[in-house]
């Protein structure tokens, strides 16, 4: 089959190769991929790919071989999936616990935009707890996670301030329910009961300084790719006795498939909106990755195999 594989080159980070079609292991289904989405983490990994690794964690397609034990979706069922890797290909094996069926009303492009960003947003807010009436600061709000968090948190009753450098994306975040948009963390007024922080670097201490006494900061990313420096004594200037919590979306007691089914349901009910920045045939993947690196695409990039 055809698959996109890492090149290790900066100018074109992936190229097509002929690889062996995967064979499902125990508890896995074989899915014919119709569309896949690109995640920021994968673009980072492509800069120095591990031997044997192929990208692809967000896919939508058709089950062509069901799990041998009879579990999971049957043959010819349309699904959204979150495989560990390898989804930028014609076929991919996915654990049945990481699949959810999708209805006819949800196309493969929008479904493929759900898994990693949607799972992150859903589980991040589950970690945060009750949101009604709480003041929330969300940094790095321009991406897929930020859009989903804004829509879900606002619907749950949070008064959310979103931080984005883009005026265009800021307008969209207001449409999704943000009470306020600022273009840098330093402009956020606070104090906030909850800070959802995804940039790291110099941004995290600035966000922390706007946290209320005994508030909570959940650190779920480091988009700046810069380590954080904190001063113990800065806590006494406002966020005294605050809680700092590390968050990893994969550390969940709920199976991916179950949460994917929740995301699919929310989309069907009009309560969650996949934000698509570009749709292109998968032959253009290398060029799309370049545009993502140069920030010429806002929203999810989804590649189609049809």
Protein Blocks (a to p, Z undefined) as FASTA:
>chain_A
ZZdddehiaklmbdcdddddddddehiacdddfbdcddfklmmmmmmccehiachjbccd
ddfbdcfklpajdehiacddddfbhklcfbdcddfklcccddfklcfklmmmmmmmmmmm
mmmmmmnopfehpacddehklbmmlmmmmmmmmmnopacddddfbfklmmmmmmnopabd
cfbfklpnbjafbdcdfkgmmllmmmmmmpcehiacddfbdfkopacdddfklmmnomgo
iacddddfklcfbdfklmmmmmmmmmmnopaccddfbdcdfklmmmmmmmmmnopagcjd
dddfZZ
